[in-house]
Amino acid sequence: MKKKITLIGAGNIGGTLAHLSLIKKLGDVVLIDVMKGMPQGKALDLSQSSAVEGFPCKVEGTNDFSQMKNSDVVIITAGIPRQPGMSRDDLLETNGKIIKKIGLDIKKYCPKAFVICITNPLDAMVFVLQKYSKLSAAKCVGMAGVLDSSRLKFFLSKELNVSINDIQTFVLGGHGDDMVPMVNHTTIGGIPLLDFIKKRKIPMTKINKILDRTRMGGGEIVKLLQRGSAFYAPASSAIQMAEAYLLDQKKLLPCAAYLNGQYGLKNMYMGVPVIIGSKGVEEIIEVPLSTAEKKMLKTSVKSVQSLVSAVNKILN
Ligand code: TXD
């Protein structure tokens, strides 16, 4: 039977998610947005592309949230994105209220779905989503780490002049400017990054610049676009997570997952490496951290925790 994928928020990322889902033949797509006409218009446009692309899946656009009923996968981008000069945290109140309502809808219409939150500030929003949807922790995740790692991979591949596909890396912590890129766990075709750059005589200062550019990767695009934020790479990243679930791929991906003791943290969402398969988050992988990484992670944890307590106050 064909799977049903609901995309809540039909803006830049939502539209791209729909296009990718259809081209990859992942299932029938429902695009939901509060804006009248827009999801319907995008769905019609996407449907017409099936004549060329030849996908067998249907796509519908609607303003009716009950249409998410019995979805297998839900991906949420509803809310407002950053404008130049705004931090992700400036979105807290508006997006918090939106995500709370969507959480309650998910509880009502598709409590068994695998749900991926993309809306910022990510780690706080996925916490709110899980709280109100009552989804199991395994079925409720946030997308940020795949994107942040993709940015790091891209910058490294350019600097090192190697294929992006040969770079293995991940980013730990919250999706903020204090995320923790895992240099010690980065390999180039199996060779540790630090050995690789030593051999090539690439100074560590260059790598540090790349790490900073990764941390600020979202802001760099916001500034260039002048309206809205990145959407192609975020959509690809979330589709990789959805695909891992739908096809039971057991992929190891950095995602915002609910922590219950892992990394010494409890009752919070944060970016960690997880295995995604047909049960959702099947395992959280813990890796040893250096003293410096532990310190950086602590800072990132503090930012996430203060956002969560701020949003809890707003919503209660
Ligand atoms: O790594 C990550 N997690 C991210 C997150 C990377 C990039 C962008 N990230 C965040 O995704 C960004 O900060 C935003 O919070 C979301 C969505 O970004 P997008 O670029 O798609 O924003 P758009 O184009 O403004 O689309 C948002 C849509 C828009 O069509 C609104 O009408 C709709 O959300 N919207 C709603 N839909 C449903 N229900 C409600 N309540 C609602 N409110 C607004």
Residues whose N, C-alpha, C, O or C-beta is under 5 A from the ligand:
A	BS01	TXD	I8 G9 A10 G11 N12 I13 G14 I32 D33 V34 M35 T77 A78 G79 I80 P81 R82 I98 I118 T119 N120 L122 M143 A144 L147 G228 S229 A230 F231 P234
